[in-house]
Structures are given as structure tokens and as C-alpha cells.
Amino acid sequence: MSRPPRRRPFPRSKVCRFCADSSLRMDYKEPNLLRLFITERGKIVPRRISGNCAKHQRQLTTAIKRGRNIALLPFTVPRR
Amino acid sequence: MRRYEAVVIIEPDLADDEVKALTERYSDLIKSQEGELIKIEDWGIKKLAYLVRKRDKGRYVLFDFVSGPTLISELERQFKISEHVMKYLTVKLDEDVNLEAFKAGGPAGETAPEVSETVETAEEVSEESVQSSEEPEADKEA
């Protein structure tokens, strides 16, 4: 039995938020902005979900990783 | 000359004047190596995203400065030596800064540093993960 290939739709914002609003700056010192792009477990939200463009996703990743290093963002959020 | 930015987490229970002495020591170090300090920002005591040295709070201090690359290793060595520095991160903001031009435009208009900051050429100079390796056991999901 073969199932018809079905794409699962996922909620996606179509435009990159950083392209749309150039005043948004990627900065590891702004954890509140970066928090929008990590899951509650602390993982970085993939591009296909967040809708970021490649360039900004790259910048975002480094920003988040820097934030993690300086304890502004969590590496993991342990389960209670 | 390059423009750097160093964020340092200092122990939260350190008295204000001790913090001041500590930041002064580092700014003196920067100046002694022909570096130019642009600003020091004290963000105050913030909650950490994870425990560092079994503490959940830390005092964040940011140094923004222009210097040559050799200063960084010395600065980070000093950070490591100090017992009060819990964690630090140095980031290169700008590769090529002309110090003379910077000094001329620096104190007069604050626009100069802002412009260079938007140029996202920043590269990690070093990421010190002193504690991070033994931080929360990675995903216990399974």
C-alpha cells in the first residue's frame, strides 16, 4: 500500500521579517528579538517555518549562538 | 586597527566600587596598548539563561573599543585570570578602522560608530565556552 505523497502544510509567514523591516537589526545583545526565533526548548526555528530569507537566517543563527554563549539565550530548556 | 566589543559577565554580588575598579583595570589595559575606548555600558544585574558557576544572575558590562589584534589575547587572558569574571565574549565589529579619522569624528558625532555597526561583517573573535560544555545535559527528549 503506497500512500499518495502529501505535503503537510505548515504555518509560514511568507516574507522575511528582517527584509520587510530594515530597522530590525540582528544583534546578539537583544535576546527579546531573538527569542521570537527559538522554540520553547531553545532550538533555532528553521527557515521554512519562520520564513526568513537565507541571508538573514544566517545572521540570525550567529546572533543566537553568540547570545547563547553569553548566557542571554538558553542552549536548552530542560523539561520540568 | 579593528573595532571590538567585549561583553563580560561579572559576579552579581560584587560591590559597585569593586565593579568599577575592575572595569577601570580593563579600560586601562585597553588604553595602555594604544587602544581607544569608545564606551563602557553597564547593563546591570540580569538573569542568566542558564547557570554559570552555579549562579543564575550576573552583571553584564560591555566594552566597545578600537585596538589592534594583539590586545585581544591579553585582554582575554586577564578575563580568565580574574575570579570575578564569570564569562566573556569578544566580537569583532569592524575589520578596518582608521583610528585618526575615528577620533576626529568619534567624540563629536556619535554617528560614526552606528554606521560601522550595521555592517554585519562581525566575526567571532573567540567564543569562550568555559562552562557551556558541562551545561544542562543536552536534550533529554528521547
Backbone of each chain as ProteinMPNN parsed JSONL, in Angstrom:
{"seq_chain_A": "MSRPPRRRPFPRSKVCRFCADSSLRMDYKEPNLLRLFITERGKIVPRRISGNCAKHQRQLTTAIKRGRNIALLPFTVPRR", "coords_chain_A": {"N_chain_A": [[0.837, -1.201, 0.0], [0.723, 2.009, -1.021], [1.043, 5.264, 0.005], [-0.416, 8.248, -1.192], [1.807, 10.805, -2.075], [1.919, 13.33, 0.162], [2.094, 16.669, 0.836], [2.686, 18.128, 3.85], [1.042, 20.822, 5.109], [2.541, 23.692, 6.479], [2.399, 26.249, 8.934], [3.347, 29.342, 7.828], [5.103, 32.316, 7.674], [5.18, 34.483, 5.037], [7.002, 36.393, 4.222], [10.312, 37.535, 4.795], [11.023, 38.747, 7.92], [13.007, 40.462, 8.51], [13.785, 41.522, 6.132], [11.528, 42.88, 5.416], [11.302, 44.819, 7.336], [13.574, 47.039, 7.726], [14.585, 48.26, 9.884], [14.829, 46.51, 11.875], [17.357, 45.039, 13.6], [19.82, 42.56, 13.54], [21.051, 41.316, 16.396], [23.121, 40.06, 18.87], [22.817, 41.047, 21.332], [20.262, 41.557, 21.845], [18.165, 39.821, 23.25], [15.429, 39.587, 23.412], [14.32, 40.015, 20.928], [15.512, 37.947, 19.513], [14.456, 35.792, 20.759], [12.049, 35.345, 19.585], [12.637, 33.681, 17.551], [13.409, 31.247, 18.447], [12.518, 28.001, 19.624], [10.381, 26.864, 22.342], [11.914, 25.053, 23.567], [14.382, 25.978, 23.135], [15.56, 25.69, 20.701], [16.715, 26.706, 17.452], [14.479, 28.197, 15.254], [13.535, 26.724, 12.212], [14.09, 27.847, 8.854], [12.041, 27.313, 7.083], [9.815, 27.485, 8.597], [9.93, 29.953, 9.93], [10.164, 31.69, 7.832], [12.217, 33.317, 7.126], [14.672, 34.914, 5.032], [17.527, 33.522, 3.321], [19.917, 34.871, 3.794], [19.359, 36.45, 6.05], [18.664, 34.508, 7.83], [21.075, 33.239, 8.237], [22.524, 35.269, 9.495], [20.982, 35.47, 11.717], [21.365, 33.01, 12.949], [24.058, 33.115, 13.79], [23.833, 35.23, 15.541], [22.104, 34.205, 17.485], [23.657, 32.121, 18.437], [25.787, 33.455, 19.532], [24.452, 34.829, 21.503], [23.713, 32.686, 23.104], [26.154, 31.921, 24.048], [26.865, 33.922, 25.765], [25.103, 33.73, 27.708], [22.633, 34.953, 27.39], [20.711, 33.751, 26.003], [19.167, 30.533, 26.107], [20.881, 27.365, 25.885], [19.635, 24.892, 26.0], [16.316, 24.186, 27.083], [15.517, 22.752, 29.889], [13.251, 20.078, 30.536], [10.532, 20.307, 32.742]], "CA_chain_A": [[0.0, 0.0, 0.0], [1.515, 3.237, -1.054], [0.241, 6.468, 0.231], [-0.097, 9.349, -2.115], [2.685, 11.767, -1.418], [1.164, 14.519, 0.542], [2.838, 17.704, 1.552], [1.987, 18.635, 5.006], [1.177, 22.283, 5.148], [2.946, 24.246, 7.768], [2.145, 27.679, 9.006], [4.558, 30.025, 7.413], [4.98, 33.71, 7.29], [5.719, 34.445, 3.689], [8.125, 37.291, 3.986], [11.343, 37.644, 5.818], [10.687, 39.915, 8.746], [14.131, 41.393, 8.537], [13.773, 42.245, 4.862], [10.375, 43.767, 5.393], [11.521, 45.933, 8.251], [15.03, 47.175, 7.755], [15.024, 48.823, 11.161], [15.149, 45.378, 12.739], [18.761, 44.681, 13.444], [20.195, 41.314, 14.173], [22.078, 41.628, 17.382], [23.081, 39.072, 19.949], [22.553, 41.727, 22.587], [18.833, 41.77, 22.004], [17.593, 38.49, 23.375], [13.977, 39.56, 23.262], [14.027, 39.852, 19.5], [15.961, 36.625, 19.082], [13.584, 34.792, 21.363], [10.961, 35.046, 18.65], [13.092, 32.718, 16.562], [13.775, 29.958, 19.02], [11.358, 27.301, 20.182], [10.411, 26.941, 23.808], [13.01, 24.203, 24.028], [15.643, 26.668, 22.914], [16.121, 25.419, 19.374], [16.527, 27.74, 16.439], [13.357, 27.881, 14.369], [14.023, 26.605, 10.842], [13.705, 28.857, 7.879], [10.768, 27.006, 6.438], [8.748, 27.912, 9.49], [9.982, 31.376, 10.247], [10.019, 32.463, 6.606], [13.35, 34.212, 6.903], [15.459, 34.66, 3.841], [18.755, 32.794, 3.652], [20.907, 35.796, 4.343], [19.029, 36.846, 7.407], [18.702, 33.325, 8.69], [22.477, 33.042, 8.599], [22.879, 36.264, 10.505], [20.229, 35.137, 12.92], [21.998, 31.868, 13.618], [25.247, 33.545, 14.535], [23.398, 36.073, 16.652], [21.566, 33.34, 18.538], [24.741, 31.361, 19.033], [26.525, 34.369, 20.403], [23.607, 35.065, 22.666], [23.811, 31.517, 23.966], [27.465, 31.889, 24.661], [26.998, 34.909, 26.814], [24.01, 33.429, 28.651], [21.416, 35.726, 27.182], [19.749, 32.797, 25.471], [19.485, 29.191, 26.605], [21.257, 26.293, 24.956], [18.466, 24.019, 26.063], [15.421, 24.465, 28.196], [15.208, 21.42, 30.414], [11.858, 19.825, 30.836], [10.287, 20.286, 34.18]], "C_chain_A": [[0.871, 1.25, 0.0], [0.607, 4.431, -0.883], [0.6, 7.524, -0.798], [0.791, 10.349, -1.397], [1.909, 13.033, -1.076], [2.041, 15.484, 1.318], [2.042, 18.164, 2.746], [2.154, 20.155, 5.046], [1.693, 22.73, 6.513], [2.711, 25.741, 7.781], [3.429, 28.431, 8.704], [4.261, 31.482, 7.145], [5.771, 33.877, 6.006], [6.952, 35.316, 3.507], [9.096, 37.279, 5.156], [11.106, 38.91, 6.614], [11.807, 40.938, 8.715], [14.257, 42.151, 7.226], [12.662, 43.277, 4.865], [10.612, 45.008, 6.24], [13.015, 46.104, 8.452], [15.519, 47.76, 9.073], [15.34, 47.721, 12.159], [16.601, 45.013, 12.524], [19.056, 43.405, 14.196], [21.308, 41.603, 15.16], [21.974, 40.636, 18.529], [22.768, 39.704, 21.289], [21.074, 41.987, 22.807], [18.108, 40.434, 22.095], [16.085, 38.469, 23.139], [13.543, 39.426, 21.81], [14.366, 38.426, 19.074], [15.063, 35.522, 19.629], [12.407, 34.427, 20.472], [11.353, 33.916, 17.71], [13.694, 31.466, 17.187], [12.524, 29.324, 19.621], [11.425, 27.37, 21.696], [11.443, 25.998, 24.386], [14.374, 24.831, 23.744], [16.267, 26.427, 21.555], [15.858, 26.582, 18.425], [15.419, 27.306, 15.48], [13.856, 27.808, 12.929], [13.407, 27.654, 9.927], [12.334, 28.591, 7.275], [9.594, 27.38, 7.331], [8.763, 29.428, 9.663], [9.836, 32.249, 9.004], [11.154, 33.429, 6.357], [14.039, 33.903, 5.583], [16.803, 34.088, 4.267], [19.766, 33.691, 4.347], [20.616, 36.126, 5.804], [19.003, 35.667, 8.357], [20.136, 33.054, 9.151], [22.902, 34.009, 9.695], [22.221, 35.944, 11.838], [20.905, 34.013, 13.692], [23.223, 32.31, 14.41], [24.839, 34.398, 15.733], [22.893, 35.217, 17.808], [22.692, 32.588, 19.23], [25.616, 32.228, 19.932], [25.752, 34.635, 21.676], [23.671, 33.906, 23.641], [25.113, 31.532, 24.724], [27.578, 32.838, 25.84], [25.784, 34.862, 27.75], [22.815, 34.368, 28.548], [20.306, 34.832, 26.651], [20.141, 31.403, 25.962], [20.016, 28.279, 25.493], [20.099, 25.295, 24.86], [17.592, 24.509, 27.198], [15.005, 23.118, 28.744], [13.734, 21.286, 30.72], [11.665, 19.799, 32.34], [10.11, 18.849, 34.657]], "O_chain_A": [[1.65, 1.489, 0.922], [-0.43, 4.574, -1.53], [1.751, 7.666, -1.21], [0.545, 10.693, -0.241], [1.332, 13.694, -1.939], [2.646, 15.13, 2.331], [0.873, 18.536, 2.643], [3.267, 20.68, 5.019], [1.309, 22.193, 7.552], [2.816, 26.41, 6.753], [4.476, 28.153, 9.29], [3.287, 31.827, 6.475], [6.92, 33.446, 5.92], [7.84, 34.994, 2.717], [8.741, 37.047, 6.312], [11.002, 40.004, 6.058], [11.575, 42.136, 8.875], [14.765, 43.271, 7.191], [12.828, 44.397, 4.382], [10.174, 46.106, 5.897], [13.636, 45.401, 9.249], [16.718, 47.76, 9.352], [16.023, 47.949, 13.158], [17.022, 44.716, 11.406], [18.609, 43.197, 15.324], [22.38, 42.081, 14.787], [20.899, 40.401, 19.081], [22.487, 39.009, 22.265], [20.676, 42.561, 23.82], [17.509, 39.977, 21.121], [15.531, 37.455, 22.717], [12.527, 38.801, 21.507], [13.596, 37.781, 18.361], [14.933, 34.455, 19.029], [11.839, 33.341, 20.586], [10.485, 33.263, 17.132], [14.407, 30.715, 16.521], [11.604, 30.012, 20.063], [12.397, 27.867, 22.265], [11.813, 26.115, 25.554], [15.406, 24.255, 24.088], [17.37, 26.899, 21.279], [14.898, 27.336, 18.588], [15.429, 26.188, 14.964], [14.53, 28.728, 12.466], [12.363, 28.242, 10.207], [11.569, 29.514, 6.993], [8.482, 27.571, 6.837], [7.732, 30.09, 9.553], [9.434, 33.408, 9.1], [11.065, 34.275, 5.468], [13.991, 32.778, 5.086], [17.172, 34.162, 5.439], [20.381, 33.317, 5.346], [21.497, 36.086, 6.663], [19.284, 35.809, 9.547], [20.375, 32.689, 10.302], [23.544, 33.633, 10.676], [22.798, 36.114, 12.911], [21.006, 34.052, 14.918], [23.399, 31.92, 15.564], [25.431, 34.297, 16.808], [23.214, 35.474, 18.968], [22.689, 32.431, 20.451], [26.114, 31.776, 20.963], [26.308, 34.662, 22.774], [23.681, 34.106, 24.855], [25.162, 31.194, 25.906], [28.307, 32.575, 26.797], [25.489, 35.814, 28.473], [22.074, 34.55, 29.515], [19.12, 35.116, 26.825], [21.318, 31.133, 26.202], [19.646, 28.411, 24.327], [19.662, 24.92, 23.772], [18.055, 25.152, 28.14], [14.214, 22.413, 28.117], [13.063, 22.242, 31.108], [12.518, 19.333, 33.096], [9.893, 18.615, 35.847]]}, "seq_chain_B": "MRRYEAVVIIEPDLADDEVKALTERYSDLIKSQEGELIKIEDWGIKKLAYLVRKRDKGRYVLFDFVSGPTLISELERQFKISEHVMKYLTVKLDEDVNLEAFKAGGPAGETAPEVSETVETAEEVSEESVQSSEEPEADKEA", "coords_chain_B": {"N_chain_B": [[43.885, 48.806, 12.656], [41.214, 47.514, 14.619], [37.744, 47.223, 15.316], [36.295, 46.269, 18.283], [34.164, 44.443, 20.504], [33.438, 43.677, 23.722], [31.75, 41.594, 25.856], [31.25, 41.147, 29.224], [30.597, 39.024, 31.896], [30.127, 39.644, 35.164], [30.498, 38.654, 38.553], [27.486, 38.723, 40.402], [27.265, 39.554, 43.048], [29.203, 41.327, 43.61], [30.494, 44.322, 44.937], [29.566, 47.706, 44.065], [31.707, 49.539, 43.81], [33.816, 47.853, 43.543], [33.265, 46.661, 41.157], [33.575, 48.835, 39.566], [36.295, 49.323, 39.89], [37.257, 47.057, 38.674], [36.358, 47.292, 35.978], [37.721, 49.544, 35.364], [40.304, 48.65, 35.425], [40.404, 47.035, 33.167], [39.808, 48.862, 31.17], [41.994, 50.489, 31.386], [43.935, 48.754, 30.586], [43.242, 48.413, 27.911], [43.72, 50.967, 26.969], [46.406, 51.157, 27.448], [47.564, 49.706, 25.48], [47.559, 51.158, 23.193], [44.983, 51.244, 22.422], [41.656, 52.428, 21.781], [39.144, 53.459, 23.731], [35.724, 53.296, 23.272], [33.157, 53.142, 24.444], [31.787, 52.24, 27.648], [29.402, 50.079, 28.815], [27.159, 49.517, 31.342], [25.06, 47.027, 32.006], [23.767, 46.294, 34.203], [22.47, 44.035, 36.724], [21.515, 40.973, 35.498], [19.279, 38.294, 34.747], [20.528, 35.084, 34.106], [20.473, 32.899, 31.26], [21.099, 30.345, 31.704], [22.681, 28.357, 34.249], [25.684, 29.69, 35.456], [28.679, 29.008, 36.836], [27.217, 28.012, 38.953], [25.449, 30.038, 39.467], [22.607, 32.123, 38.973], [22.383, 34.654, 38.192], [23.915, 37.59, 36.833], [26.259, 40.259, 36.35], [26.26, 42.357, 33.668], [28.685, 43.775, 31.623], [29.675, 45.911, 29.075], [32.271, 46.432, 26.822], [33.341, 48.669, 24.431], [35.53, 49.078, 21.888], [38.442, 50.22, 20.061], [41.167, 48.636, 18.677], [44.357, 47.006, 18.17], [44.887, 43.604, 16.995], [46.457, 42.202, 18.804], [45.957, 42.955, 21.339], [43.697, 41.652, 22.144], [44.194, 38.984, 22.9], [45.635, 39.357, 25.208], [43.79, 40.74, 26.745], [41.781, 38.849, 27.03], [43.153, 36.942, 28.382], [43.469, 38.201, 30.785], [40.801, 38.324, 31.545], [40.301, 35.678, 31.999], [41.954, 35.143, 34.129], [40.906, 36.643, 36.198], [38.898, 36.194, 39.049], [36.416, 37.148, 39.331], [35.209, 37.449, 36.946], [32.798, 35.847, 35.244], [32.114, 34.956, 32.748], [32.86, 35.635, 29.308], [32.75, 37.379, 26.172], [34.121, 38.158, 23.14], [33.738, 40.14, 20.323], [34.372, 40.843, 16.956], [33.716, 43.842, 15.42], [34.305, 45.517, 13.338], [36.512, 45.455, 10.663], [38.466, 47.173, 9.627], [39.499, 49.992, 10.889], [40.16, 53.321, 10.806], [42.054, 54.921, 12.995], [42.723, 57.609, 13.437], [40.913, 59.043, 11.871], [38.695, 58.144, 13.068], [38.869, 59.089, 15.671], [38.675, 61.793, 15.173], [36.066, 62.037, 14.207], [34.733, 60.72, 16.141], [34.272, 61.663, 19.032], [32.851, 63.953, 18.503], [30.525, 63.433, 16.791], [28.154, 60.922, 17.309], [27.526, 59.314, 15.308], [29.285, 57.931, 13.73], [30.189, 55.407, 14.945], [27.752, 54.03, 14.873], [27.187, 53.574, 12.191], [29.18, 51.826, 11.384], [28.451, 49.657, 12.777], [26.223, 48.55, 11.63], [27.21, 47.309, 9.459], [27.467, 44.145, 8.833], [29.833, 42.552, 9.302], [30.862, 41.311, 11.304], [32.821, 39.026, 13.077], [33.291, 36.125, 14.979], [35.571, 36.549, 17.438], [36.49, 35.136, 19.505], [35.041, 32.484, 21.159], [34.222, 31.854, 24.25], [33.638, 29.062, 25.883], [33.496, 28.374, 28.651], [31.947, 27.248, 30.678], [29.95, 26.148, 29.286], [30.111, 23.625, 28.135], [29.665, 21.763, 30.088], [27.146, 22.291, 30.682], [23.54, 22.147, 31.042], [22.535, 18.873, 30.524], [22.438, 17.889, 27.312], [19.507, 17.927, 25.327], [17.105, 15.965, 26.699], [15.294, 14.534, 25.452], [14.483, 12.109, 24.168]], "CA_chain_B": [[43.091, 48.792, 13.88], [39.904, 46.9, 14.482], [36.794, 47.583, 16.36], [35.824, 45.095, 19.003], [33.166, 44.617, 21.537], [33.587, 42.57, 24.666], [30.749, 41.528, 26.911], [31.803, 40.416, 30.353], [29.656, 38.788, 32.991], [30.82, 39.739, 36.44], [29.709, 38.099, 39.648], [26.454, 39.699, 40.767], [27.338, 40.063, 44.424], [30.359, 42.209, 43.756], [30.058, 45.676, 45.256], [29.643, 48.631, 42.929], [33.033, 50.144, 43.628], [34.706, 46.802, 43.068], [32.987, 46.546, 39.721], [34.182, 49.996, 38.942], [37.735, 49.085, 39.863], [37.516, 46.001, 37.697], [36.2, 47.832, 34.627], [38.793, 50.501, 35.167], [41.512, 47.886, 35.121], [40.372, 46.589, 31.785], [39.901, 50.001, 30.259], [43.392, 50.926, 31.403], [44.669, 47.803, 29.757], [42.965, 48.744, 26.515], [44.393, 52.22, 26.62], [47.852, 51.001, 27.508], [48.043, 49.068, 24.251], [47.187, 52.045, 22.105], [43.585, 51.057, 22.047], [40.813, 53.59, 22.032], [37.883, 53.016, 24.303], [34.608, 54.092, 22.79], [32.211, 53.27, 25.557], [31.543, 51.123, 28.553], [27.997, 50.057, 29.179], [26.816, 48.6, 32.419], [23.649, 46.646, 31.83], [23.219, 45.93, 35.499], [22.377, 42.606, 37.02], [20.48, 40.322, 34.692], [19.132, 36.86, 34.959], [21.189, 34.318, 33.059], [19.615, 31.901, 30.637], [21.45, 29.066, 32.318], [23.567, 28.574, 35.387], [27.111, 29.829, 35.232], [29.285, 28.869, 38.161], [26.114, 27.764, 39.896], [24.699, 31.252, 39.75], [21.624, 32.376, 37.921], [22.389, 36.074, 37.846], [25.239, 38.116, 36.541], [26.273, 41.664, 35.984], [26.794, 42.479, 32.317], [29.382, 45.016, 31.285], [30.088, 45.877, 27.685], [33.351, 47.33, 26.413], [33.369, 48.915, 22.994], [36.833, 49.709, 21.734], [39.211, 50.037, 18.845], [42.534, 48.263, 19.037], [44.965, 46.006, 17.306], [44.5, 42.241, 17.367], [47.258, 41.594, 19.862], [45.385, 43.297, 22.637], [42.604, 40.754, 22.492], [44.657, 37.81, 23.637], [45.997, 39.8, 26.551], [42.555, 41.082, 27.454], [41.061, 37.62, 27.378], [43.946, 36.285, 29.411], [43.109, 38.866, 32.038], [39.441, 37.901, 31.909], [40.385, 34.304, 32.506], [42.617, 35.141, 35.425], [40.067, 37.238, 37.221], [37.907, 35.297, 39.634], [35.089, 37.755, 39.329], [34.63, 37.372, 35.61], [32.205, 34.527, 35.099], [32.073, 34.587, 31.338], [33.093, 36.793, 28.463], [32.649, 37.14, 24.735], [34.65, 39.271, 22.359], [33.269, 40.078, 18.943], [34.937, 41.867, 16.077], [32.634, 44.554, 14.754], [34.742, 46.152, 12.109], [37.857, 44.981, 10.349], [39.442, 48.197, 9.29], [39.111, 51.293, 11.415], [41.225, 54.309, 10.833], [41.913, 55.499, 14.325], [42.774, 59.067, 13.402], [39.632, 59.515, 11.359], [37.685, 57.782, 14.047], [38.983, 60.028, 16.779], [38.18, 63.091, 14.723], [34.611, 62.016, 14.12], [34.182, 59.981, 17.269], [33.677, 62.384, 20.144], [31.933, 64.986, 18.028], [29.245, 62.837, 16.406], [28.084, 59.505, 17.653], [27.007, 58.575, 14.153], [30.314, 57.075, 13.156], [30.125, 54.019, 15.387], [26.498, 53.393, 14.492], [27.261, 53.137, 10.805], [30.016, 50.644, 11.256], [27.822, 48.521, 13.433], [25.263, 47.911, 10.743], [27.954, 46.457, 8.557], [27.47, 42.886, 9.571], [30.99, 41.736, 8.98], [31.39, 40.828, 12.578], [33.188, 37.62, 13.176], [33.639, 35.763, 16.34], [36.99, 36.551, 17.72], [36.648, 33.917, 20.273], [33.895, 32.192, 21.975], [34.71, 31.121, 25.396], [32.567, 28.283, 26.481], [34.094, 27.829, 29.861], [31.014, 26.413, 31.401], [28.842, 25.671, 28.467], [30.205, 22.221, 27.781], [29.04, 20.908, 31.088], [25.831, 22.851, 30.947], [22.424, 21.193, 31.049], [22.704, 17.703, 29.673], [21.727, 18.188, 26.073], [18.187, 17.313, 25.136], [16.777, 14.666, 27.28], [13.968, 14.322, 24.878], [14.196, 10.703, 23.936]], "C_chain_B": [[41.708, 48.199, 13.632], [38.992, 47.329, 15.613], [36.235, 46.312, 16.989], [34.783, 45.475, 20.024], [33.314, 43.423, 22.468], [32.498, 42.662, 25.717], [31.317, 40.654, 28.019], [30.7, 40.222, 31.383], [30.445, 38.725, 34.282], [29.9, 39.187, 37.522], [28.733, 39.133, 40.18], [26.615, 40.286, 42.156], [28.573, 40.929, 44.68], [29.863, 43.639, 43.995], [30.334, 46.62, 44.084], [31.046, 49.183, 42.708], [34.045, 49.102, 43.162], [34.528, 46.574, 41.569], [33.67, 47.677, 38.979], [35.692, 49.81, 38.806], [38.104, 48.079, 38.78], [37.435, 46.542, 36.267], [37.312, 48.825, 34.325], [40.085, 49.783, 34.776], [41.541, 47.483, 33.654], [40.456, 47.759, 30.813], [41.312, 50.568, 30.243], [44.242, 50.04, 30.512], [44.487, 48.114, 28.266], [43.746, 49.985, 26.099], [45.905, 52.042, 26.581], [48.422, 50.39, 26.237], [47.623, 49.859, 23.018], [45.794, 51.797, 21.575], [42.805, 52.317, 22.368], [39.465, 53.084, 22.519], [36.755, 53.907, 23.799], [33.56, 54.259, 23.873], [32.208, 52.025, 26.425], [30.075, 51.197, 28.93], [27.815, 49.071, 30.313], [25.337, 48.27, 32.298], [22.999, 46.294, 33.152], [23.127, 44.425, 35.667], [21.202, 42.0, 36.262], [20.425, 38.855, 35.045], [19.798, 36.134, 33.797], [20.238, 33.265, 32.517], [19.93, 30.503, 31.166], [22.461, 29.343, 33.423], [25.011, 28.697, 34.919], [27.746, 29.873, 36.608], [28.226, 28.777, 39.245], [25.374, 29.032, 40.297], [23.721, 31.489, 38.62], [21.521, 33.852, 37.592], [23.808, 36.518, 37.565], [25.144, 39.573, 36.151], [26.97, 41.789, 34.624], [27.475, 43.825, 32.134], [29.908, 44.882, 29.863], [31.2, 46.89, 27.44], [33.319, 47.457, 24.902], [34.666, 49.659, 22.712], [37.463, 49.409, 20.381], [40.623, 49.679, 19.269], [43.096, 47.332, 17.979], [44.605, 44.616, 17.804], [45.282, 41.656, 18.539], [46.689, 41.872, 21.251], [44.392, 42.231, 23.105], [43.076, 39.563, 23.315], [45.031, 38.183, 25.066], [44.755, 40.094, 27.385], [41.843, 39.817, 27.915], [41.825, 36.831, 28.418], [43.6, 36.881, 30.783], [41.711, 38.47, 32.511], [39.479, 36.53, 32.559], [40.965, 34.284, 33.905], [41.678, 35.621, 36.529], [39.016, 36.259, 37.73], [36.506, 35.842, 39.498], [34.424, 37.715, 37.968], [34.115, 35.955, 35.396], [32.28, 34.045, 33.661], [32.349, 35.823, 30.512], [32.968, 36.389, 26.997], [33.174, 38.37, 24.018], [34.242, 39.091, 20.914], [33.925, 41.194, 18.153], [33.801, 42.528, 15.32], [33.068, 45.072, 13.396], [36.217, 45.83, 11.884], [38.864, 46.117, 10.277], [38.964, 49.561, 9.774], [40.322, 52.196, 11.404], [41.097, 55.116, 12.12], [41.887, 57.018, 14.306], [41.435, 59.636, 12.947], [38.544, 59.259, 12.387], [37.687, 58.761, 15.209], [38.402, 61.382, 16.419], [36.663, 63.115, 14.732], [33.964, 61.436, 15.351], [33.501, 60.825, 18.326], [32.636, 63.408, 19.701], [30.558, 64.393, 17.717], [29.235, 61.363, 16.731], [27.651, 58.654, 16.467], [28.022, 57.576, 13.618], [30.25, 55.629, 13.634], [28.864, 53.306, 14.921], [26.572, 52.809, 13.085], [28.038, 51.829, 10.693], [29.362, 49.419, 11.863], [26.862, 47.783, 12.511], [25.954, 47.035, 9.707], [28.189, 45.139, 9.259], [28.65, 42.004, 9.195], [31.562, 41.072, 10.216], [31.697, 39.344, 12.542], [33.513, 37.329, 14.615], [35.137, 35.839, 16.483], [37.295, 35.314, 18.53], [35.381, 33.698, 21.033], [34.382, 31.337, 23.11], [33.548, 30.346, 25.964], [33.119, 27.563, 27.695], [33.169, 26.807, 30.469], [30.141, 25.604, 30.472], [28.906, 24.181, 28.192], [29.541, 21.328, 28.825], [27.692, 21.46, 31.521], [24.77, 21.771, 30.785], [22.6, 20.067, 30.048], [21.808, 17.883, 28.458], [20.479, 17.319, 25.954], [17.96, 15.934, 25.748], [15.49, 14.161, 26.678], [13.599, 12.858, 24.76], [13.906, 9.975, 25.251]], "O_chain_B": [[41.121, 48.373, 12.564], [39.423, 47.732, 16.693], [35.766, 45.407, 16.298], [34.565, 46.642, 20.35], [33.313, 42.278, 22.017], [32.346, 43.686, 26.385], [31.804, 39.552, 27.767], [29.961, 41.155, 31.698], [31.311, 37.87, 34.466], [28.676, 39.25, 37.407], [29.101, 40.289, 40.388], [26.153, 41.396, 42.419], [28.927, 41.215, 45.824], [28.931, 44.102, 43.338], [31.2, 46.374, 43.244], [31.516, 49.283, 41.575], [35.011, 49.428, 42.473], [35.481, 46.333, 40.828], [34.257, 47.491, 37.913], [36.284, 50.095, 37.765], [39.104, 48.221, 38.076], [38.318, 46.29, 35.447], [37.782, 48.936, 33.193], [40.845, 50.243, 33.923], [42.572, 47.579, 32.988], [41.093, 47.663, 29.765], [41.777, 51.066, 29.218], [45.13, 50.499, 29.794], [45.434, 48.082, 27.48], [44.345, 50.038, 25.025], [46.599, 52.684, 25.792], [49.61, 50.532, 25.948], [47.368, 49.299, 21.952], [45.479, 52.106, 20.426], [43.256, 53.163, 23.14], [38.749, 52.378, 21.81], [36.832, 55.132, 23.894], [33.131, 55.371, 24.179], [32.571, 50.929, 25.997], [29.572, 52.253, 29.315], [28.268, 47.929, 30.241], [24.477, 49.134, 32.469], [21.8, 46.023, 33.204], [23.641, 43.654, 34.856], [20.061, 42.45, 36.373], [21.375, 38.266, 35.561], [19.646, 36.529, 32.64], [19.329, 32.802, 33.207], [19.105, 29.595, 31.075], [23.022, 30.436, 33.51], [25.489, 27.913, 34.1], [27.377, 30.697, 37.444], [28.336, 29.389, 40.308], [24.744, 29.081, 41.354], [23.962, 31.115, 37.472], [20.669, 34.258, 36.803], [24.774, 35.896, 38.008], [24.109, 40.056, 35.691], [28.118, 41.378, 34.46], [26.913, 44.873, 32.449], [30.507, 43.871, 29.499], [31.081, 48.059, 27.806], [33.276, 46.457, 24.185], [34.881, 50.751, 23.239], [37.07, 48.485, 19.67], [41.208, 50.345, 20.124], [42.414, 46.93, 17.036], [44.078, 44.463, 18.906], [44.82, 40.72, 19.191], [46.915, 41.121, 22.2], [44.269, 41.952, 24.297], [42.443, 39.18, 24.299], [44.781, 37.431, 26.007], [44.678, 39.747, 28.564], [41.366, 39.732, 29.047], [41.231, 36.134, 29.241], [43.461, 36.174, 31.78], [41.466, 38.304, 33.705], [38.78, 36.264, 33.537], [40.532, 33.512, 34.761], [41.659, 35.082, 37.635], [38.337, 35.589, 36.952], [35.527, 35.097, 39.543], [33.216, 37.922, 37.851], [34.883, 34.993, 35.37], [32.485, 32.859, 33.402], [32.1, 36.941, 30.963], [33.069, 35.214, 26.643], [32.721, 39.487, 24.265], [34.386, 38.006, 20.35], [34.024, 42.332, 18.612], [33.014, 41.854, 14.656], [32.3, 45.066, 12.434], [37.043, 45.923, 12.792], [39.972, 46.021, 10.804], [38.125, 50.199, 9.137], [41.378, 51.855, 11.936], [40.155, 55.887, 12.301], [41.137, 57.646, 15.052], [40.896, 60.57, 13.542], [37.609, 60.043, 12.55], [36.634, 59.202, 15.67], [37.737, 62.032, 17.226], [36.045, 64.073, 15.196], [32.773, 61.639, 15.584], [32.288, 60.727, 18.51], [31.676, 63.694, 20.416], [29.553, 64.797, 18.302], [30.197, 60.645, 16.458], [27.438, 57.448, 16.59], [27.661, 56.512, 13.116], [30.256, 54.712, 12.812], [28.899, 52.116, 14.609], [26.089, 51.707, 12.823], [27.631, 50.88, 10.022], [29.682, 48.286, 11.506], [26.706, 46.565, 12.594], [25.342, 46.126, 9.146], [29.012, 45.04, 10.168], [28.476, 40.846, 8.814], [32.582, 40.383, 10.179], [30.92, 38.533, 12.037], [33.958, 38.199, 15.364], [35.876, 35.236, 15.705], [38.234, 34.566, 18.257], [34.736, 34.64, 21.493], [34.888, 30.231, 22.919], [32.586, 30.926, 26.469], [33.195, 26.336, 27.752], [33.547, 25.666, 30.737], [29.658, 24.525, 30.818], [27.87, 23.535, 28.03], [28.947, 20.297, 28.508], [27.177, 21.13, 32.589], [25.072, 20.629, 30.435], [22.792, 20.307, 28.856], [20.589, 18.01, 28.57], [20.418, 16.176, 26.407], [18.544, 14.924, 25.356], [14.708, 13.456, 27.317], [12.532, 12.431, 25.202], [13.641, 8.773, 25.245]]}, "name": "protein", "num_of_chains": 2, "seq": "MSRPPRRRPFPRSKVCRFCADSSLRMDYKEPNLLRLFITERGKIVPRRISGNCAKHQRQLTTAIKRGRNIALLPFTVPRRMRRYEAVVIIEPDLADDEVKALTERYSDLIKSQEGELIKIEDWGIKKLAYLVRKRDKGRYVLFDFVSGPTLISELERQFKISEHVMKYLTVKLDEDVNLEAFKAGGPAGETAPEVSETVETAEEVSEESVQSSEEPEADKEA"}
